[in-house]
C-alpha cells in the first residue's frame, strides 16, 4: 500500500478537496431532497400516503383556527 504524499490534499481531485467542496455548498432543502429521494429510489408508493397525511394535517389546523363549522360541511 502506498502512503499518501503531502501534495495529495492540494490536488483538485483528492477526496479531501471534494469533501470540502461539497461541505461548502448550500443545503438544497427538505422538499428538494425528498423529491430526489422519490425520483432516484422509485418510492412512488409513498406519495399518496403523504398527500393523505398532509390533508389530515390541514384539516386539523383548520379545526384549531376556529373554522370548524366550515370543515364539518366538507365531510
N, C-alpha and C positions, 0 to 999 in steps of 0.2 A: 504494500500500500504506500502511496506517496503522501508526503506531508505537504499541506498547502503552503505556498510561498506567501510572504507578506504582501506581495503585489496583487494577490487574488481579490482582496477587498476593494481594490481600485479599479478592477476590470468591470465594464458595464454589464456583463452577463453573469456575474457571480451571484450566487444565491443570496448573499447578504445584501447586495445592492438592489436586487429585485424585491426582497422583503421590505427594504426601506422605502422603495418607490411605492409599493402597494400600501404601506402603512401611512404614507403621507397623503394618499388620495382621500377624497371626501366620501363618507358613507352614502350609499345610494338611497337608503330609506327602507322602511319596513315593507311598504307596498311593492316597491320595485324588486326587493329581494324575494318576496313571496311570489310575485309573478314569474321571476326567473326560476324559482323552485318548481312551480307548476309546469312551466314550459319545458325545462330540461329533464325533469324526472317523470313527467307524464302522470302526475297525480290529479287528473281532472275530476276524479270522483269526489274530491274534497270540495269542489266549487258549489254544488247545491247545498251541502251541509252548511257551509259558511254563509251562503245567502240567507238560508232559513234562520241561522243564529243571528245574523245582522237584523233581519226583520223583527225577530222577537225582542232584541235589544232596543230597537227603535220604538216598538210598542210599549216597552217598559218605561222608556224615557218620556214618551207622550203621556203615559199614565201618571208619572211623577210630576209632570208640569201642570197638572190640573186640567188636562184635555180629555179626561176620562169619558165624559158624555159623547164626545166625537169618536173616540176609539171604540166604544161599545156599539155604535151604529155601524161600524165597519164589519163586525163579526156577525 
